Amino acid sequence: DVVMTQSPLSLPVTLGQPASISCRSSQTLVHTDGNTYLNWFQQRPGQSPRRLIYMVSNRDSGVPERFSGSGSGTDFTLKISRVEADDVGVYYCMQATHWPPWTFGQGTKVEIK
Amino acid sequence: QVRLVESGGGVVRPGRSLRLSCAASGFSFSSYGIHWVRQAPGKGLEWVADISYDGSNKYYADSVRGRFTISRDNSKNTLYLQMNSLRPDDTAVYYCTNIGITPAFDCWGQGTLVTVSS
């Protein structure tokens, strides 16, 4: 099974400052079709998760431009250019290249300092 | 509007059974594989099971294989999860979701809480 490892697990951030979350996989997430199936999800307190980024770097409709995804192979990053109060929550990476199982990272809790 | 609505959660004794349902609307349900993902209290997301668009292929997490059965009725746009031999560590909010597999859309239900306790 592919293990997804996120860091840090807790991320206190000052409003208006950038934030960065790392996600590493135990094996390359490049599929035989050439695509990399790595998604990022946001889960606000008391809500269901929602996808922010699909296939490494594609932002979902309605997701603010301050969110961006990057990376390749086994190393991926979610960046928030300027954190807003609305960004508080837990962020998960998830791989869908090698399945089953589909696997999530442990989650990174973003909070305001 | 794409929508998934789970139901069937509740409190159940260890060893007993429960069946969850998930009603889909707003998209072509019969064209997509769909998953159950759970989240224990205060914990992260754990993938549980997946079923292909036509029900011909099913996959399970090791933690539930042999106890849980995923199924679907495309005529009713409904997904199911039959949970047998429930254990306290099955306590979680259960979400039905496409886990954003398709670039076209991402969809999660509101979740239904299953509590296994004596």
gemmi code that builds the backbone of each chain (N, CA, C; Angstrom):
import gemmi

chains = {
    "A": [
        ("ASP", (0.827, -1.181, 0.000), (0.000, 0.000, 0.000), (0.879, 1.255, 0.000)),
        ("VAL", (0.397, 2.298, -0.654), (1.132, 3.560, -0.675), (0.863, 4.330, 0.616)),
        ("VAL", (1.924, 4.687, 1.292), (1.801, 5.468, 2.529), (2.005, 6.939, 2.192)),
        ("MET", (1.078, 7.763, 2.645), (1.163, 9.209, 2.431), (1.538, 9.876, 3.751)),
        ("THR", (2.608, 10.647, 3.727), (3.118, 11.272, 4.952), (3.090, 12.789, 4.805)),
        ("GLN", (2.316, 13.435, 5.647), (2.214, 14.889, 5.608), (3.048, 15.521, 6.706)),
        ("SER", (3.523, 16.724, 6.433), (4.202, 17.522, 7.454), (4.034, 18.997, 7.144)),
        ("PRO", (3.918, 19.849, 8.188), (3.767, 19.409, 9.572), (2.353, 18.900, 9.821)),
        ("LEU", (2.108, 18.365, 10.989), (0.758, 17.917, 11.336), (-0.055, 19.052, 11.941)),
        ("SER", (0.636, 20.060, 12.458), (-0.006, 21.238, 13.000), (0.701, 22.464, 12.455)),
        ("LEU", (-0.071, 23.457, 12.001), (0.532, 24.613, 11.351), (-0.163, 25.896, 11.817)),
        ("PRO", (0.404, 26.528, 12.858), (-0.134, 27.837, 13.280), (0.398, 28.914, 12.339)),
        ("VAL", (-0.500, 29.743, 11.833), (-0.111, 30.750, 10.846), (-0.717, 32.098, 11.210)),
        ("THR", (0.035, 33.143, 10.970), (-0.467, 34.500, 11.158), (-1.308, 34.900, 9.946)),
        ("LEU", (-2.419, 35.554, 10.194), (-3.258, 36.015, 9.087), (-2.439, 36.839, 8.096)),
        ("GLY", (-2.634, 36.547, 6.808), (-1.927, 37.270, 5.769), (-0.574, 36.693, 5.407)),
        ("GLN", (-0.100, 35.742, 6.199), (1.186, 35.100, 5.929), (0.997, 33.831, 5.105)),
        ("PRO", (2.066, 33.396, 4.418), (1.945, 32.169, 3.621), (2.010, 30.927, 4.497)),
        ("ALA", (1.502, 29.818, 3.933), (1.564, 28.525, 4.597), (1.880, 27.462, 3.558)),
        ("SER", (2.593, 26.442, 3.997), (2.993, 25.383, 3.081), (2.879, 24.038, 3.780)),
        ("ILE", (2.261, 23.077, 3.097), (2.083, 21.726, 3.627), (2.745, 20.750, 2.671)),
        ("SER", (3.536, 19.860, 3.226), (4.240, 18.857, 2.422), (3.514, 17.515, 2.502)),
        ("CYS", (3.535, 16.804, 1.407), (2.949, 15.459, 1.336), (3.924, 14.581, 0.554)),
        ("ARG", (4.359, 13.503, 1.178), (5.282, 12.588, 0.511), (4.673, 11.196, 0.432)),
        ("SER", (4.865, 10.553, -0.686), (4.334, 9.209, -0.894), (5.464, 8.193, -0.846)),
        ("SER", (5.122, 6.965, -0.467), (6.134, 5.919, -0.318), (6.597, 5.352, -1.656)),
        ("GLN", (5.871, 5.677, -2.718), (6.309, 5.321, -4.069), (5.792, 6.370, -5.033)),
        ("THR", (6.389, 6.402, -6.203), (5.999, 7.421, -7.163), (4.504, 7.357, -7.463)),
        ("LEU", (3.900, 8.525, -7.633), (2.471, 8.581, -7.946), (2.220, 8.803, -9.439)),
        ("VAL", (3.239, 8.639, -10.242), (3.054, 8.734, -11.687), (2.400, 7.452, -12.174)),
        ("HIS", (1.226, 7.574, -12.748), (0.482, 6.425, -13.241), (1.076, 5.969, -14.571)),
        ("THR", (0.783, 4.760, -14.970), (1.249, 4.256, -16.263), (0.663, 5.059, -17.413)),
        ("ASP", (-0.433, 5.793, -17.160), (-0.998, 6.625, -18.226), (-0.317, 7.986, -18.317)),
        ("GLY", (0.665, 8.208, -17.450), (1.427, 9.449, -17.476), (0.917, 10.520, -16.534)),
        ("ASN", (-0.291, 10.340, -16.012), (-0.855, 11.313, -15.082), (-0.434, 10.987, -13.645)),
        ("THR", (-0.537, 11.989, -12.796), (-0.250, 11.836, -11.367), (-1.524, 12.159, -10.604)),
        ("TYR", (-2.057, 11.147, -9.906), (-3.357, 11.300, -9.263), (-3.168, 11.619, -7.772)),
        ("LEU", (-2.934, 12.876, -7.520), (-2.728, 13.381, -6.176), (-3.694, 14.547, -5.963)),
        ("ASN", (-4.589, 14.365, -4.997), (-5.589, 15.381, -4.670), (-5.300, 15.994, -3.303)),
        ("TRP", (-5.752, 17.217, -3.127), (-5.737, 17.891, -1.825), (-7.170, 18.219, -1.423)),
        ("PHE", (-7.480, 17.954, -0.161), (-8.802, 18.235, 0.385), (-8.685, 19.173, 1.575)),
        ("GLN", (-9.717, 19.972, 1.750), (-9.848, 20.835, 2.923), (-11.061, 20.368, 3.720)),
        ("GLN", (-10.905, 20.258, 5.029), (-12.050, 19.961, 5.883), (-12.144, 21.037, 6.953)),
        ("ARG", (-13.086, 21.922, 6.783), (-13.330, 22.954, 7.787), (-14.005, 22.325, 8.998)),
        ("PRO", (-13.883, 22.943, 10.174), (-14.494, 22.374, 11.383), (-15.981, 22.104, 11.194)),
        ("GLY", (-16.383, 20.888, 11.513), (-17.784, 20.509, 11.450), (-18.332, 20.269, 10.056)),
        ("GLN", (-17.468, 20.290, 9.049), (-17.924, 20.104, 7.670), (-17.338, 18.851, 7.045)),
        ("SER", (-17.921, 18.455, 5.926), (-17.367, 17.365, 5.130), (-16.146, 17.877, 4.377)),
        ("PRO", (-15.259, 16.976, 3.995), (-14.115, 17.410, 3.177), (-14.590, 17.930, 1.830)),
        ("ARG", (-13.771, 18.770, 1.209), (-14.016, 19.187, -0.160), (-12.676, 19.242, -0.876)),
        ("ARG", (-12.687, 18.903, -2.146), (-11.452, 18.914, -2.911), (-11.064, 20.337, -3.278)),
        ("LEU", (-9.781, 20.625, -3.101), (-9.240, 21.917, -3.508), (-8.454, 21.803, -4.816)),
        ("ILE", (-7.657, 20.748, -4.889), (-6.709, 20.557, -5.980), (-6.810, 19.120, -6.465)),
        ("TYR", (-6.828, 18.907, -7.764), (-6.781, 17.557, -8.306), (-5.607, 17.418, -9.259)),
        ("MET", (-5.122, 16.201, -9.357), (-3.977, 15.896, -10.215), (-2.845, 16.909, -10.012)),
        ("VAL", (-2.444, 17.036, -8.777), (-1.272, 17.797, -8.321), (-1.482, 19.299, -8.270)),
        ("SER", (-1.985, 19.872, -9.370), (-1.904, 21.330, -9.471), (-3.144, 22.001, -10.056)),
        ("ASN", (-4.199, 21.255, -10.269), (-5.404, 21.829, -10.875), (-6.388, 22.269, -9.795)),
        ("ARG", (-6.617, 23.542, -9.738), (-7.501, 24.091, -8.717), (-8.965, 23.886, -9.103)),
        ("ASP", (-9.773, 23.462, -8.129), (-11.188, 23.262, -8.397), (-11.896, 24.600, -8.578)),
        ("SER", (-13.019, 24.547, -9.276), (-13.844, 25.742, -9.471), (-14.274, 26.288, -8.116)),
        ("GLY", (-14.141, 27.594, -7.962), (-14.557, 28.221, -6.713), (-13.484, 28.260, -5.643)),
        ("VAL", (-12.369, 27.595, -5.875), (-11.267, 27.617, -4.909), (-10.442, 28.887, -5.134)),
        ("PRO", (-10.203, 29.636, -4.085), (-9.455, 30.899, -4.248), (-8.067, 30.681, -4.852)),
        ("GLU", (-7.618, 31.667, -5.595), (-6.320, 31.577, -6.270), (-5.151, 31.526, -5.295)),
        ("ARG", (-5.384, 31.854, -4.036), (-4.283, 31.794, -3.063), (-3.869, 30.351, -2.752)),
        ("PHE", (-4.683, 29.394, -3.168), (-4.323, 27.979, -3.004), (-3.632, 27.485, -4.277)),
        ("SER", (-2.512, 26.803, -4.097), (-1.831, 26.225, -5.253), (-1.193, 24.901, -4.862)),
        ("GLY", (-1.117, 24.001, -5.828), (-0.492, 22.715, -5.607), (0.651, 22.511, -6.578)),
        ("SER", (1.668, 21.817, -6.113), (2.818, 21.552, -6.967), (3.458, 20.238, -6.550)),
        ("GLY", (4.442, 19.820, -7.335), (5.196, 18.624, -6.996), (5.213, 17.616, -8.111)),
        ("SER", (5.931, 16.550, -7.851), (6.035, 15.464, -8.828), (6.612, 14.234, -8.142)),
        ("GLY", (6.375, 13.076, -8.777), (6.956, 11.837, -8.269), (6.437, 11.441, -6.906)),
        ("THR", (7.208, 11.753, -5.870), (6.832, 11.394, -4.502), (6.697, 12.594, -3.574)),
        ("ASP", (6.991, 13.776, -4.054), (6.978, 14.974, -3.207), (6.004, 16.022, -3.724)),
        ("PHE", (5.079, 16.413, -2.866), (4.023, 17.335, -3.271), (3.829, 18.401, -2.191)),
        ("THR", (3.317, 19.556, -2.628), (3.153, 20.678, -1.711), (1.857, 21.409, -1.995)),
        ("LEU", (1.163, 21.767, -0.931), (0.019, 22.671, -1.010), (0.449, 23.987, -0.373)),
        ("LYS", (0.254, 25.073, -1.096), (0.631, 26.388, -0.576), (-0.584, 27.298, -0.516)),
        ("ILE", (-0.623, 28.069, 0.543), (-1.604, 29.141, 0.675), (-0.802, 30.425, 0.691)),
        ("SER", (-1.021, 31.280, -0.270), (-0.150, 32.455, -0.416), (-0.332, 33.450, 0.731)),
        ("ARG", (-1.563, 33.650, 1.137), (-1.855, 34.566, 2.264), (-3.039, 33.971, 3.014)),
        ("VAL", (-2.777, 33.466, 4.198), (-3.807, 32.755, 4.954), (-4.907, 33.714, 5.427)),
        ("GLU", (-6.145, 33.266, 5.237), (-7.298, 34.014, 5.738), (-7.998, 33.181, 6.813)),
        ("ALA", (-8.839, 33.831, 7.594), (-9.529, 33.142, 8.695), (-10.351, 31.962, 8.184)),
        ("ASP", (-10.870, 32.093, 6.975), (-11.696, 31.050, 6.365), (-10.908, 29.785, 6.039)),
        ("ASP", (-9.578, 29.853, 6.110), (-8.738, 28.712, 5.732), (-8.481, 27.761, 6.904)),
        ("VAL", (-8.973, 28.094, 8.075), (-8.781, 27.228, 9.248), (-9.453, 25.879, 9.008)),
        ("GLY", (-8.723, 24.824, 9.311), (-9.255, 23.490, 9.122), (-8.130, 22.484, 8.979)),
        ("VAL", (-8.499, 21.289, 8.526), (-7.509, 20.231, 8.328), (-7.397, 19.938, 6.834)),
        ("TYR", (-6.181, 19.811, 6.375), (-5.891, 19.575, 4.961), (-5.306, 18.177, 4.786)),
        ("TYR", (-5.838, 17.459, 3.796), (-5.404, 16.089, 3.525), (-4.938, 15.958, 2.078)),
        ("CYS", (-3.850, 15.237, 1.890), (-3.515, 14.792, 0.543), (-4.032, 13.361, 0.380)),
        ("MET", (-4.270, 12.964, -0.834), (-4.784, 11.628, -1.118), (-4.269, 11.161, -2.473)),
        ("GLN", (-3.846, 9.904, -2.527), (-3.369, 9.390, -3.809), (-4.394, 8.431, -4.397)),
        ("ALA", (-4.524, 8.501, -5.719), (-5.451, 7.629, -6.444), (-4.745, 7.008, -7.647)),
        ("THR", (-3.426, 6.854, -7.526), (-2.650, 6.228, -8.610), (-2.575, 4.721, -8.432)),
        ("HIS", (-2.232, 4.294, -7.223), (-2.069, 2.861, -6.932), (-3.200, 2.447, -6.004)),
        ("TRP", (-4.147, 1.751, -6.554), (-5.317, 1.356, -5.752), (-5.727, -0.057, -6.108)),
        ("PRO", (-6.466, -0.770, -5.247), (-6.784, -0.317, -3.887), (-5.599, -0.535, -2.951)),
        ("PRO", (-5.553, 0.081, -1.791), (-6.499, 1.078, -1.324), (-6.149, 2.488, -1.797)),
        ("TRP", (-7.113, 3.352, -1.791), (-6.874, 4.780, -1.965), (-6.423, 5.271, -0.580)),
        ("THR", (-5.372, 6.047, -0.528), (-4.804, 6.383, 0.784), (-4.669, 7.893, 0.991)),
        ("PHE", (-4.947, 8.289, 2.229), (-4.872, 9.687, 2.638), (-3.645, 9.921, 3.518)),
        ("GLY", (-3.183, 11.149, 3.524), (-2.212, 11.561, 4.528), (-2.915, 11.708, 5.875)),
        ("GLN", (-2.117, 11.925, 6.918), (-2.675, 11.985, 8.281), (-3.473, 13.262, 8.535)),
        ("GLY", (-3.272, 14.255, 7.690), (-3.950, 15.538, 7.869), (-3.043, 16.563, 8.520)),
        ("THR", (-3.172, 17.811, 8.096), (-2.436, 18.930, 8.683), (-3.446, 19.962, 9.162)),
        ("LYS", (-3.401, 20.252, 10.440), (-4.337, 21.203, 11.029), (-3.775, 22.614, 10.922)),
        ("VAL", (-4.472, 23.461, 10.197), (-4.074, 24.866, 10.049), (-4.915, 25.716, 10.994)),
        ("GLU", (-4.230, 26.484, 11.809), (-4.916, 27.366, 12.757), (-4.263, 28.745, 12.727)),
        ("ILE", (-5.004, 29.705, 13.212), (-4.504, 31.091, 13.242), (-3.799, 31.338, 14.569)),
        ("LYS", (-2.603, 31.919, 14.473), (-1.847, 32.244, 15.691), (-2.571, 33.290, 16.511)),
    ],
    "B": [
        ("GLN", (-27.470, 20.275, -9.333), (-26.586, 20.323, -8.173), (-26.247, 18.896, -7.734)),
        ("VAL", (-24.954, 18.602, -7.716), (-24.500, 17.277, -7.301), (-24.717, 17.110, -5.804)),
        ("ARG", (-25.338, 15.994, -5.421), (-25.646, 15.815, -4.009), (-25.594, 14.350, -3.625)),
        ("LEU", (-25.036, 14.098, -2.425), (-25.035, 12.776, -1.814), (-25.577, 12.930, -0.400)),
        ("VAL", (-26.534, 12.077, -0.037), (-27.131, 12.170, 1.290), (-27.121, 10.791, 1.938)),
        ("GLU", (-26.337, 10.663, 3.013), (-26.236, 9.399, 3.736), (-27.335, 9.288, 4.793)),
        ("SER", (-27.665, 8.052, 5.120), (-28.605, 7.784, 6.203), (-28.318, 6.400, 6.768)),
        ("GLY", (-28.911, 6.110, 7.917), (-28.803, 4.775, 8.480), (-27.880, 4.636, 9.673)),
        ("GLY", (-27.174, 5.701, 10.005), (-26.279, 5.618, 11.159), (-27.040, 5.530, 12.469)),
        ("GLY", (-26.321, 5.233, 13.528), (-26.944, 5.143, 14.837), (-26.028, 4.456, 15.828)),
        ("VAL", (-26.593, 4.119, 16.975), (-25.849, 3.422, 18.024), (-26.176, 1.934, 17.948)),
        ("VAL", (-25.159, 1.120, 17.966), (-25.354, -0.320, 17.833), (-24.384, -1.039, 18.764)),
        ("ARG", (-24.797, -2.204, 19.260), (-23.950, -3.005, 20.147), (-22.851, -3.705, 19.350)),
        ("PRO", (-21.721, -3.972, 19.962), (-20.675, -4.748, 19.278), (-21.218, -6.092, 18.817)),
        ("GLY", (-20.817, -6.465, 17.611), (-21.252, -7.736, 17.045), (-22.519, -7.649, 16.225)),
        ("ARG", (-23.231, -6.530, 16.330), (-24.475, -6.372, 15.588), (-24.225, -5.802, 14.204)),
        ("SER", (-25.315, -5.593, 13.454), (-25.221, -5.132, 12.068), (-25.937, -3.811, 11.881)),
        ("LEU", (-25.568, -3.138, 10.795), (-26.189, -1.876, 10.423), (-26.040, -1.708, 8.926)),
        ("ARG", (-27.013, -1.104, 8.265), (-26.890, -0.828, 6.836), (-27.010, 0.671, 6.591)),
        ("LEU", (-25.999, 1.213, 5.937), (-26.002, 2.621, 5.552), (-26.486, 2.754, 4.113)),
        ("SER", (-27.139, 3.866, 3.841), (-27.572, 4.188, 2.486), (-27.041, 5.558, 2.095)),
        ("CYS", (-26.919, 5.764, 0.795), (-26.470, 7.053, 0.281), (-27.256, 7.337, -0.990)),
        ("ALA", (-28.075, 8.361, -0.957), (-28.892, 8.742, -2.112), (-28.178, 9.816, -2.915)),
        ("ALA", (-28.048, 9.557, -4.211), (-27.336, 10.475, -5.100), (-28.313, 11.218, -5.997)),
        ("SER", (-27.949, 12.446, -6.320), (-28.749, 13.237, -7.252), (-27.868, 14.281, -7.919)),
        ("GLY", (-28.318, 14.763, -9.066), (-27.608, 15.848, -9.733), (-26.489, 15.426, -10.662)),
        ("PHE", (-26.260, 14.131, -10.777), (-25.257, 13.639, -11.716), (-25.643, 12.239, -12.159)),
        ("SER", (-24.950, 11.746, -13.157), (-25.251, 10.430, -13.701), (-24.622, 9.364, -12.803)),
        ("PHE", (-25.354, 8.998, -11.756), (-24.849, 8.082, -10.724), (-24.317, 6.790, -11.327)),
        ("SER", (-25.022, 6.254, -12.312), (-24.659, 4.949, -12.878), (-23.384, 4.994, -13.714)),
        ("SER", (-22.812, 6.181, -13.886), (-21.599, 6.306, -14.705), (-20.322, 6.346, -13.872)),
        ("TYR", (-20.459, 6.383, -12.557), (-19.284, 6.614, -11.713), (-19.117, 5.571, -10.620)),
        ("GLY", (-17.864, 5.216, -10.380), (-17.551, 4.476, -9.175), (-17.772, 5.376, -7.980)),
        ("ILE", (-18.010, 4.775, -6.835), (-18.285, 5.569, -5.645), (-17.758, 4.838, -4.412)),
        ("HIS", (-17.400, 5.607, -3.413), (-16.676, 5.079, -2.261), (-17.383, 5.380, -0.943)),
        ("TRP", (-17.004, 4.618, 0.082), (-17.270, 4.977, 1.474), (-15.927, 5.322, 2.117)),
        ("VAL", (-15.900, 6.427, 2.830), (-14.734, 6.883, 3.587), (-15.230, 7.172, 4.994)),
        ("ARG", (-14.456, 6.805, 6.003), (-14.896, 7.071, 7.367), (-13.889, 7.915, 8.127)),
        ("GLN", (-14.376, 8.491, 9.209), (-13.540, 9.358, 10.043), (-13.911, 9.133, 11.498)),
        ("ALA", (-13.038, 8.452, 12.223), (-13.242, 8.229, 13.651), (-13.180, 9.579, 14.373)),
        ("PRO", (-13.812, 9.673, 15.527), (-13.842, 10.953, 16.249), (-12.449, 11.534, 16.467)),
        ("GLY", (-12.247, 12.756, 15.990), (-10.970, 13.433, 16.165), (-9.829, 12.892, 15.331)),
        ("LYS", (-10.113, 11.994, 14.400), (-9.072, 11.360, 13.596), (-9.157, 11.780, 12.132)),
        ("GLY", (-8.278, 11.196, 11.325), (-8.227, 11.518, 9.908), (-9.174, 10.685, 9.067)),
        ("LEU", (-9.038, 10.837, 7.767), (-9.896, 10.138, 6.822), (-9.336, 8.762, 6.497)),
        ("GLU", (-10.221, 7.774, 6.472), (-9.832, 6.401, 6.143), (-10.741, 5.869, 5.054)),
        ("TRP", (-10.146, 5.464, 3.940), (-10.932, 4.849, 2.877), (-11.433, 3.477, 3.332)),
        ("VAL", (-12.709, 3.169, 3.040), (-13.334, 1.940, 3.503), (-13.626, 0.963, 2.361)),
        ("ALA", (-14.306, 1.446, 1.327), (-14.732, 0.555, 0.257), (-15.046, 1.349, -0.998)),
        ("ASP", (-14.994, 0.645, -2.122), (-15.288, 1.232, -3.426), (-16.084, 0.241, -4.271)),
        ("ILE", (-16.963, 0.768, -5.094), (-17.701, -0.074, -6.030), (-17.672, 0.604, -7.396)),
        ("SER", (-17.471, -0.173, -8.438), (-17.410, 0.368, -9.781), (-18.782, 0.841, -10.240)),
        ("TYR", (-18.802, 1.538, -11.362), (-20.040, 2.181, -11.821), (-21.202, 1.204, -12.009)),
        ("ASP", (-20.853, -0.032, -12.402), (-21.908, -1.022, -12.673), (-22.012, -2.083, -11.587)),
        ("GLY", (-21.229, -1.919, -10.528), (-21.286, -2.864, -9.417), (-20.481, -4.133, -9.625)),
        ("SER", (-19.769, -4.231, -10.719), (-19.073, -5.490, -11.036), (-17.759, -5.652, -10.263)),
        ("ASN", (-17.206, -4.560, -9.809), (-15.958, -4.623, -9.049), (-16.125, -3.923, -7.701)),
        ("LYS", (-15.632, -4.572, -6.675), (-15.729, -4.039, -5.317), (-14.385, -4.212, -4.620)),
        ("TYR", (-14.007, -3.213, -3.855), (-12.743, -3.254, -3.135), (-12.983, -2.819, -1.690)),
        ("TYR", (-12.178, -3.402, -0.778), (-12.360, -3.123, 0.633), (-11.026, -2.865, 1.324)),
        ("ALA", (-11.071, -2.033, 2.348), (-9.913, -1.881, 3.222), (-9.736, -3.168, 4.017)),
        ("ASP", (-8.502, -3.489, 4.365), (-8.233, -4.701, 5.139), (-9.027, -4.713, 6.449)),
        ("SER", (-9.236, -3.543, 7.022), (-9.888, -3.442, 8.328), (-11.361, -3.834, 8.305)),
        ("VAL", (-11.967, -3.881, 7.105), (-13.402, -4.183, 7.025), (-13.704, -5.389, 6.128)),
        ("ARG", (-12.698, -5.867, 5.414), (-12.954, -6.968, 4.472), (-13.476, -8.181, 5.205)),
        ("GLY", (-14.540, -8.763, 4.644), (-15.159, -9.936, 5.255), (-16.279, -9.577, 6.223)),
        ("ARG", (-16.359, -8.314, 6.616), (-17.430, -7.868, 7.530), (-18.382, -6.886, 6.847)),
        ("PHE", (-17.833, -6.052, 5.957), (-18.649, -5.022, 5.284), (-18.875, -5.430, 3.828)),
        ("THR", (-20.038, -5.052, 3.294), (-20.351, -5.286, 1.889), (-20.900, -4.015, 1.266)),
        ("ILE", (-20.257, -3.587, 0.190), (-20.722, -2.408, -0.535), (-21.575, -2.880, -1.708)),
        ("SER", (-22.637, -2.151, -1.985), (-23.501, -2.482, -3.124), (-24.163, -1.206, -3.617)),
        ("ARG", (-24.799, -1.300, -4.752), (-25.483, -0.142, -5.318), (-26.705, -0.588, -6.102)),
        ("ASP", (-27.670, 0.306, -6.201), (-28.854, 0.088, -7.022), (-28.949, 1.302, -7.941)),
        ("ASN", (-28.489, 1.132, -9.169), (-28.466, 2.263, -10.089), (-29.863, 2.712, -10.496)),
        ("SER", (-30.840, 1.826, -10.378), (-32.213, 2.221, -10.708), (-32.779, 3.183, -9.660)),
        ("LYS", (-32.177, 3.141, -8.455), (-32.616, 4.021, -7.371), (-31.585, 5.098, -7.033)),
        ("ASN", (-30.497, 5.133, -7.810), (-29.414, 6.101, -7.534), (-28.968, 6.024, -6.077)),
        ("THR", (-28.779, 4.819, -5.588), (-28.473, 4.641, -4.173), (-27.307, 3.683, -3.978)),
        ("LEU", (-26.446, 4.063, -3.045), (-25.303, 3.264, -2.620), (-25.594, 2.719, -1.228)),
        ("TYR", (-25.063, 1.537, -0.942), (-25.285, 0.922, 0.366), (-23.966, 0.458, 0.970)),
        ("LEU", (-23.974, 0.331, 2.289), (-22.877, -0.322, 2.996), (-23.492, -1.181, 4.094)),
        ("GLN", (-23.432, -2.484, 3.895), (-23.896, -3.427, 4.911), (-22.736, -3.710, 5.844)),
        ("MET", (-22.918, -3.416, 7.115), (-21.843, -3.568, 8.094), (-22.249, -4.632, 9.102)),
        ("ASN", (-21.517, -5.733, 9.119), (-21.781, -6.837, 10.045), (-20.647, -6.956, 11.049)),
        ("SER", (-20.907, -7.678, 12.123), (-19.880, -7.924, 13.147), (-19.181, -6.626, 13.553)),
        ("LEU", (-19.976, -5.626, 13.847), (-19.407, -4.312, 14.157), (-18.587, -4.343, 15.436)),
        ("ARG", (-17.539, -3.545, 15.426), (-16.604, -3.458, 16.551), (-16.545, -2.013, 17.029)),
        ("PRO", (-16.117, -1.785, 18.260), (-16.004, -0.389, 18.750), (-15.115, 0.484, 17.859)),
        ("ASP", (-14.081, -0.102, 17.244), (-13.204, 0.720, 16.404), (-13.808, 1.028, 15.038)),
        ("ASP", (-15.029, 0.565, 14.792), (-15.764, 0.995, 13.588), (-16.516, 2.291, 13.836)),
        ("THR", (-16.498, 2.774, 15.063), (-17.163, 4.033, 15.390), (-16.552, 5.167, 14.591)),
        ("ALA", (-17.402, 5.851, 13.823), (-16.903, 6.897, 12.925), (-18.073, 7.575, 12.226)),
        ("VAL", (-17.771, 8.702, 11.614), (-18.680, 9.294, 10.626), (-18.350, 8.640, 9.290)),
        ("TYR", (-19.373, 8.140, 8.620), (-19.204, 7.480, 7.334), (-19.711, 8.410, 6.231)),
        ("TYR", (-18.815, 8.671, 5.275), (-19.141, 9.528, 4.132), (-19.228, 8.685, 2.869)),
        ("CYS", (-20.210, 8.947, 2.027), (-20.129, 8.450, 0.660), (-19.575, 9.576, -0.196)),
        ("THR", (-18.774, 9.218, -1.147), (-18.017, 10.233, -1.891), (-17.426, 9.632, -3.161)),
        ("ASN", (-17.171, 10.498, -4.121), (-16.415, 10.028, -5.292), (-14.927, 10.301, -5.101)),
        ("ILE", (-14.546, 10.803, -3.916), (-13.177, 11.195, -3.528), (-12.457, 11.959, -4.632)),
        ("GLY", (-13.243, 12.687, -5.423), (-12.639, 13.568, -6.412), (-11.819, 12.862, -7.457)),
        ("ILE", (-12.156, 11.599, -7.713), (-11.382, 10.812, -8.669), (-11.466, 11.409, -10.069)),
        ("THR", (-12.664, 11.848, -10.442), (-12.812, 12.428, -11.763), (-12.540, 13.925, -11.692)),
        ("PRO", (-11.784, 14.456, -12.649), (-11.541, 15.900, -12.651), (-12.826, 16.715, -12.698)),
        ("ALA", (-13.890, 16.107, -13.236), (-15.116, 16.868, -13.468), (-15.741, 17.402, -12.191)),
        ("PHE", (-15.736, 16.622, -11.131), (-16.356, 17.095, -9.899), (-15.918, 16.276, -8.709)),
        ("ASP", (-16.154, 16.862, -7.566), (-15.862, 16.231, -6.283), (-17.138, 16.298, -5.466)),
        ("CYS", (-17.495, 15.226, -4.802), (-18.755, 15.219, -4.069), (-18.637, 14.380, -2.808)),
        ("TRP", (-19.085, 14.925, -1.696), (-19.128, 14.238, -0.412), (-20.503, 14.455, 0.199)),
        ("GLY", (-20.999, 13.437, 0.861), (-22.210, 13.616, 1.629), (-21.912, 14.343, 2.929)),
        ("GLN", (-22.938, 14.523, 3.716), (-22.779, 15.208, 5.010), (-22.266, 14.250, 6.081)),
        ("GLY", (-22.302, 12.949, 5.767), (-21.827, 11.946, 6.710), (-22.935, 11.453, 7.620)),
        ("THR", (-22.787, 10.210, 8.068), (-23.712, 9.638, 9.041), (-22.877, 8.962, 10.129)),
        ("LEU", (-23.216, 9.221, 11.381), (-22.413, 8.745, 12.510), (-22.845, 7.347, 12.924)),
        ("VAL", (-21.880, 6.470, 13.004), (-22.082, 5.116, 13.515), (-21.313, 4.996, 14.825)),
        ("THR", (-22.015, 4.633, 15.874), (-21.386, 4.456, 17.188), (-21.590, 3.016, 17.625)),
        ("VAL", (-20.483, 2.321, 17.843), (-20.541, 0.923, 18.272), (-20.124, 0.876, 19.739)),
        ("SER", (-21.089, 0.582, 20.578), (-20.815, 0.633, 22.020), (-21.801, -0.261, 22.767)),
        ("SER", (-21.293, -0.864, 23.824), (-22.162, -1.685, 24.668), (-22.811, -0.837, 25.762)),
    ],
}
model = gemmi.Model(1)
for chain_id, residues in chains.items():
    chain = gemmi.Chain(chain_id)
    for i, (resn, *xyz) in enumerate(residues, 1):
        res = gemmi.Residue()
        res.name, res.seqid = resn, gemmi.SeqId(i, " ")
        for name, pos in zip(("N", "CA", "C"), xyz):
            atom = gemmi.Atom()
            atom.name, atom.element = name, gemmi.Element(name[0])
            atom.pos, atom.b_iso = gemmi.Position(*pos), 0.0
            res.add_atom(atom)
        chain.add_residue(res)
    model.add_chain(chain)
structure = gemmi.Structure()
structure.add_model(model)
structure.setup_entities()
